């Protein structure tokens, strides 16, 4: 079926490199990972999803954030969805926020939907992102709070 002459290298298509392919086209980008060996000083803006296991000193803005248990963030976080398991020193603003039991958060939390696992540590204020005056807030839907066990 396959034949190879002596000393001839087989010819086959080059294997795809998903990381390189994603970098080549921003519109195809779906996912960025900052490994546990990375330490970044400066703001991060990502149009796609972001997974952080390392440390960041600066603000983070992205579509979706997943923070690993060993990760530390010193700065504000703004995301549509966030799942936090590490240490955060700064404000957090997210439409959907999940705070896992291993998380240690120091800062104010602004959310639309909030889930906090038992054992999570949060030092700060919680506020619904809807900043309507109190008179109008009575007509609006109540904030959603879920406690996971």
Residue, then its C-alpha position, 0 to 999 in steps of 0.5 A: x500500500x505504501x512504498x518508500x525508497x531507501x533514504x527517502x523521507x515519507x511525504x505527509x501533510x504537516x501536522x496542524x498546530x492548534x495554537x499557531x492556527x488560532x494566533x493566525x486568525x483572531x476570529x478563530x480564537x476561542x481560548x487562551x491559557x496562561x500557565x502556572x509558570x507565567x507571571x504577568x504585570x500589566x492589563x490583559x484584554x482578551x476577546x475570547x475565553x481566558x484560563x489563568x493558572x499563573x499570576x497577574x498584576x493588572x486588570x483583566x477584561x475578557x469574555x469568559x474567565x476560568x481561574x485555577x486554584x494556584x492563580x493570583x490576580x491583583x487587579x480588577x476583573x471584568x467578564x461576562x462569565x467568571x469561575x474563580x478558584x484562586x486568589x483575587x485582590x480587586x473588584x470583580x464584575x461579571x454577568x455570571x459569577x461562580x466562586x469556588x470553595x478554594x477562592x480567596x477574594x478581597x474586593x467588591x463583587x458586582x454580578x447578575x447571577x452569583x454562585x458561591x461554594x461553601x468554604x469560599x472566602x470573600x472580603x468585600x461588598x456584593x452588589x447586583x450590577x443593575x444600578x437602577x434607583x431603589x424606586x425602579x429596582x422594586x419593579x425589576x427582577x430580584x438578584x439571583x443568589x445560589x449557594x452550592x453545597 
